[in-house]
Amino acid sequence: MLYTSTRDNSIRVESSVAIAHGISSDGGLFVPVEIPKISMDDISRLVNYSYIERAKYILSLYLTDFTEQELDYCVNGAYAEGKFSDKKVAPLHTLDDHTEILELWKGPTCAFKDMALQLLPYLLTTASAKSVPGKEIVILVATSGDTGKAALEGFKDVPNTRILVFYPDNGVSPMQKLQMTTQEGKNVGVCAIEGNFDDAQNGVKKIFTDKKVAEKLDSMGMMFSSANSINWGRLVPQIVYYVSAYCEMIEKGRIKAGDEINIVVPTGNFGNILAAYYAKEMGIPVKKLICASNANDVLTDFLKTGIYNKNRDFYTTISPSMDILISSNLERLLFILNDMEDKDIKDWMKELSETGRYQVSEKVYDRIRENFEAGSCDDKGTKATIAKVFEKTNYLCDTHTGVAVAVYDDYVSVTADITPTVIASTANPFKFSASVLDAVNPDMSKDMDEFDMVLGLHVETGAECPPQLANLKDKKPRFTECCKKEDMESVVLSMLNNK
């Protein structure tokens, strides 16, 4: 299995090179030259496998330059007993007669990013030893909340790595900020920026592709890589849990092998739903991929019109991990749907950079409509959905899952489609205690601090706060710096010069 770039389809590299470098030197994203297929016989066999066994099998199809022993080491290390609070790693929770919630937040930071970021350090260190031996890997991360903590936790004290995370100062929840700023580890750094997630993401991309910065790092025996979903090593583990979810649906008797399902994903950067698309193209029978956005509904509009336009108001919402107007992983989908022809992709990305908008070809748009539905939900609707689901089923959603459920309910009301459906649940509700508490009991959170709200949410709902969140109460922040977006490069170089 070889990989190419979305902006230069003549490139051919092995997966270890794609993972070690994170992003192609031309600014494009690495994608596999072909998508491996799995049959119904394969799926029927995977039903009887554990999550770890399913992960090894799916990853072996994509990471063909990793030996069986290397994959064993990576996967067993990532999903070892005790790292996730559920033995199934990514369990399904039955919501109603035709809906299952895929709980992706059983890991150490209580967010779906753990599913990939517990594995990525193993993949990256193994890949770099194969493709760039002797280099210290510098991980740069832009986060809208959950990626930052999950990456910090995953790479904490991993030999021959450094990690620096940038987050929007006023664009994450108090719990997310506390998780990041109290992070332990000798090789970690955290810095807020004045701006939003797109500013942080653009700053990181700019540093990545700056040849002068790369030369400075090279002289120090270092090289950049990424823990964001622009890195294929972040995206490929996410494919696993959609394949696994289909197997779990069969195991629970919700479907038979070969039956179609719908998949609903709350997303801003498009990586999580892109992983579901890869699972579909591999052979998982998916009828519709339903993309759920919050008030920052640039993806909803694009999937409905074929016109991407980031020239719109930016909203800071109660689902901050989706507060994004530039969806990086969409580039991968466009490349696939454009028959892996790179010229259009380069043109569209250039238009996006220069004008803030682009329109895809009729061919690509028709293929989008074949696969995707989309909808959005604002904060008021999200809170109403959280309250409705809790009152009806006693199930407590976080603010991102609330968006997904609301969009799915709208989809069903319009289409009457009750195909068995998996809704990706991306975070524990206690990561967003203020908003979730306000949803189930409006105004209760007035004059409460973050941990009063945690207690209040427990008392009000009976749900238990995970200890890794509750134990943050008395921890003092290590990282308090906030920089302008123009100063991100100097912050990076300063950190690297202060070993």
N, C-alpha and C positions, 0 to 999 in steps of 0.2 A: 504494500500500500504506500503510494507516494503522495506528496502534497504539493499544491501549487498556490499561487497568489491570486487574489481577486483582481489585482491590477496588472498582473503579468502572467498570463497562462502558459508561458514557456518555461517557467520555473518548475523544477522537480527536486524535492528534498524528502528525506525520510522523516518520520514522525518525531524522532528525537531532536532533529534540527528545528522543526517547526515549534516544538514545545520549548526548547532552550532559548530560542530567539524571541518568541512571543508574537512578534509582528514582522512582516516582511520588510526588507530595506526600502522597498518602493512605497511603503505606507499601506499596502494591502494586507488582507487577512489570509492566513493559511487555511485551506480547505482540502479535504481528500479528493484526489482526482476522480474517484468513483465511490459510490456508497455501497457498502457490502450488503448482501441480502440474507435474510433468515427465512426459513420455511415454517409452515405450520408444524411440521415434525420437530423442528428445532424448538419452537415455542412450547410444544407439548412436553418436550424434555426439560426445558427450563422451569416449567411449573414446579417440578420436584426439586429444584435447586434452591439453596440458600441465596441471600442477596449477594454475599461474597462470591459465590460460584457463578451467579449470573453476571456479575461485574467482570470477572476474569474472562468469561467467554466473549462478551460484547467488546471489551477492550482489546482482546486478542485479534479481533477482526480489523481494528483500526490501527493498532500499534504493532505492526508486524516486525519491526526491528527490535522490539523488546523480547527477550527470551522468556520462556515459561517461568523460569526461576525469578526473573526480574519482576514479572507481573505478579507472581505470588507474593513477593516481598512488598510491592507497592500496595496491592489491594488488601492483603492481610494487615498491613500496618495501618492503613486508613480506617478500616472498618472493624478493627479488633474489638473483642468483647469488652464492654465497659465504656467505649468511646461514645456510643449512642444509647439513649435511654430505652430504646425498644429493640428487641432481638431481631425484628424484621428490618431494622434500619430505616426503611421508608414505608411505614404501614398505611393501610387504607382504613378509613373510618366511614361506616355507612351513615349517610345523612338522611336519605329517603329511599323510596322504591327504585329509583333509577339513578341515584347520585352517590358517588364515593368521594371522600376527601382524601387526597394523597398528602399525608403529613410528612413534610420534608424538613422539619425543624427539631428533630430528636437529637441533634448533635451538640457539641460542646458550647456553641454560641447561640443556639436556639433559633437558627435561621437556615433556609435552604442552601445557602452558600456553603455550609459545612459539607454537603454531599460531595462537592467537588474540591473544596479547599482543604479537606483532610487528606485527600489523595494527591493533589497537585504537588506538594513539596516532595513526595516520593517520586512522582513522575519526573519532576524538573531536575532533581539532583541526579537521578539515574540517567536522564537524557543528556544533561550537561557533561557528565563523566564520559559519555560515548562520543558526543559531537564537539565539545569545546573543553577538553580536559585542562585542568589547571586554572581555570577562570573562577573568580568569585562572582556569584550571581547577585545582581542588585535588582530587587523587585520594587517596581513603582506601581502604586495603586491609586486610582481615583475611586471614591466610594460615595454612594448616596445613602449609606447607612450600614447595611449588613455585610457587604463584601469586605469592608475594612477590618472589622473585628475578626471575621472568619479567616482572612488572610494572615492577620497578625498572629492569631492563635495557631494556625497551621505551620507558619514559618518560624515561630518563636524558637530561638536557639538552634535552628537547623544549621549544621556546619556549612561553611563556605557560602552563606547567603546573608544578605542584608535586606531589610524591607522598610519602605517608607510609604505611609498612607496619607493622602490628602482628602479632606472632607469639607463640604460647605458649612461654614460656621453656624449658620442658622437654618440648615437644611436637613438635620437629622433629629431623631427623638432624643430627649434627655438620657434615656437608658442606652441608646446606641452610642451617644457621645461618651458617656461614662465607661462603657465597655472598652472603647478605643483608648481614651486618655489614661486609663489605669493599667494598660497592657504591660505585662511583665516580659522580660527578655532582654538580653544584651545586644541583640542585633536589630532592634525594632525602633522605629521613629514614627511620630504622628504629628501632623500639622494641619490646622484649619486654614481655610482660605476665605477671603472676602469675595463672595460670589456664590453661584449655584453649582450643581453637579456638572453641568455641561462645561463650565469654566474649568473645573478641576480635570475633567476628562480631556478637554482640548489641550490643557497645559501639559498633561502627562504625554499625550501623543506627540506634541511639539518637541518635548525633551527626547523622546524615543528616537525621533527621526532627525535630530540635530547632529550632524556629522562631527562638529567640533567637540561636542559633549562626549560623543562615542569615542573620539580619539583620546580625550582626557581619561576616560575610564580605562581604555585599553592600556594606556601608559601606567595605570595603577593596578593592572592585572585583573580588571573587572569588566563585566558587560551587563547591559540591561536585559531584563525579561519582565514579563507581566503576569500578574495574578488576576487581572480582569478577564472577562469572558472574551476579549479579543484574542486571548491565548487559547489555542486548540486544546491544550491540556486542562483548561477549565471547562470547556464545553463538552468534551467527549464523556466525562463521567456523568453528565446530566442526561445523556441519551439512555444510560443504563436504567435510571429510575422510571422512565416511561415504559421501557420494555418490561421491567419488573412489575410495574403497576398492572399491565395487561395480564401477566402471569398470575398476579394476586387476584384479579377479577375472575379468572378461570377457577383458581383454587377455592375462592369463596362461593362458587356456583352462581355468580352474577351473570356470566356469559359462558359460551362454549368456544373452543378454539375456532377461529375464523369469523366470529361475530364482530361487527363493527362497534366502535366506541367513539364518543366525542371526548376531546380534551380541552379544558378551559385553563388558561394561564394568565395570571396578572403579571404584566411585564412593562418595563420602560425601555430597557436597553436591547430587548428582543432576543437575548441569549436563551432564556428559559424556554420560550415557545419554539425557538429554532431547534433546540434539542428534541422537542416533540416532533417537529417536522422530519428530522433525521430518522427518528424511530419509525415514523410512518413510511418513509421511503425505504427503510430496511425491510419492511414487510408487516409491521403492526397494522391491523385493519382499522384505520381512523377515518371516520366519515367527515368530521369537521374539526379544525383547530380554531378555537375561539379565543381571540386576543382581547384581554380586558385592560382598559386604561382608566386612570383617574382623570381629574380635570385637565391634566396635561395630555390631551387626546390626539397628539400628532400621529400616533400609529393608527388609531381608529380612522381618522380621516384618510390617511394614506391607503389603508387596506380597502377602504370603500370607494376611493376615487382614482388611485394610481398616482396621485400628486402628493409629494412630500414637501411640506412647507413648515419650517420651524419659525417663521416670522409671525409670532403670536405671543400673547401674554404668557408669562411663566407664573405658575401658581405653586406656592408652598402649601402642601396638603398634609393630611393626617396619615397618608400612605407614602412617606418620603422616598422609599426605595424606588418609586416609579416617577419621581419628579424629574423627568428627563425630556429634552426636546430633540436631542441628536442620538438616535438609536444605532449604535455602532454595528451590532450584529446583523442588522437588516442587509448590510452590504453582502454578507455571505449568501443570504437567500436570493438576492437579486442576481448574483453571479451564477448560482445553480439554475435558476429559472431562465436565465439568458443563455443557456446551453454552454456555460463557462466561457463565453466570449468576453474579453476584458475591456475592449474599447468603450462600450457603452457605460460600463461601471466607472471607468476613469472619468468619462465625461459627466456622468451624474454626480459623482463625488466632487468634481471640480465646480460644478454648478452650485452644489450645496454649500461649498466653502465660500464661493464668491457672491452668491445671491440669496442663500438660505432656502432654496427650493429646487426641485427637479420633478420631472414627470417621466415615468417609465413608458416603455413601448407598449403597444396594444398586446403583443404576444406575451410579455411578462405580466401585464395586468390581468389578462384572461387566466393565466396560470395561478395567479394569486387568488382570484375569485373561486377557482376550483377547490382550493385547499382551505381558505381562511374565511372566518366571520369575525366581526369586531364590534365592540361597544365600549362605552365609557360610563363612569359613575362619579359624581362629585362627592364631597365630604358629607353633605347632608344625607344623600342616598346611601353612602357607605355605612354611616352610623345607624340609619334605619334598618338596613339589612342585618347588621350585627345583632341589633335588638330583636328583630323578627326571628332570626335563626335560633337565638338563645331561648326565646320564649317558646318557640315551637318544638325544638329538639333538645334543648339543654346543652347545645354545643356552642362553645365560645370561639369565634373567629377573630383573628387579628385584622387590622385595617386593610391589608392587601388582599387577604382572602375574602374579606367583605366585598371588595370591589369585584372580585371574580364571581362570587355568588350572585351579586346584583346583575352583572352583565349576562350571566347564564340565565337567570330568571327572565330577563328581557328577551333573550334569544328564544326561550321556550314559549313565551307568550305570543311571539310573532310567528314562529314556525310550527308550533305544536309538536316539535321533535323530541321524543322521549327516549331516544337511543341511550343505552347505558353510558354514563358520563363520569369522567374523572376530573375533579377540580384540584389543581395544584395549590396547596396551602403552604405559604412561604415563610411564615414566622410564628413564633409563640406569641399569644396575645399580650403577655406581660411585658414584651418589648415596647408596647405602645399603650401602657396602662391608662394614661390620662384620657385618650380618645376612646378606648374600649369601655372604660368605666363610665364615661359621659354618654356612651351609646346605651348602655344597659340601665343606667340611673342618672339621667341628666342633672347637672349642677352638683352632684355629690362631691366632685373633685375640687370644688372651690376652696381655695386657701390650703390645699394639701400640697406637700412636697412629693417628689417622685415615689418615695417608699411608703408614704402614707397612702398614696393611690394604689400601690401594689397590694397593701394590706386591705384596702377598701374593696378592690376587685376580688380578692379572695373571699372576703366576708360576704360580698354581694352575690357571688356566683358559685362559691364552693370550689372553684378551680385552684390548683396549687401552682405557686410560682416556682419555677425551677431554681435549685439552689445556686447555680452559677450566676443568676441574676439577683437573687435575694442577697447573696454574699457581697455584692458590690456596695452595699449601704455604707460601710465604714472605710472604704478604700479612697485614698487621696490620689487625685490625678497626677501623673508623671509629666504629661505633655500639655502645655498651655499656650504654645506659640500659635499665632495667627498671622498669615502673610497675605500680601496682595497677589493676585493671580500672575502678575508680571514677574514676581520674585520667586516663583516656584523652582526655577533652575538653580538659583543661588542657594536656596534651602537644601536642595538635593546635594549639591557639591559640598556645602558646609558639613552636612551629616557624614558624607563619605570621607572627608578630611579629618574628622574627629573620631578616630577609632576608639 
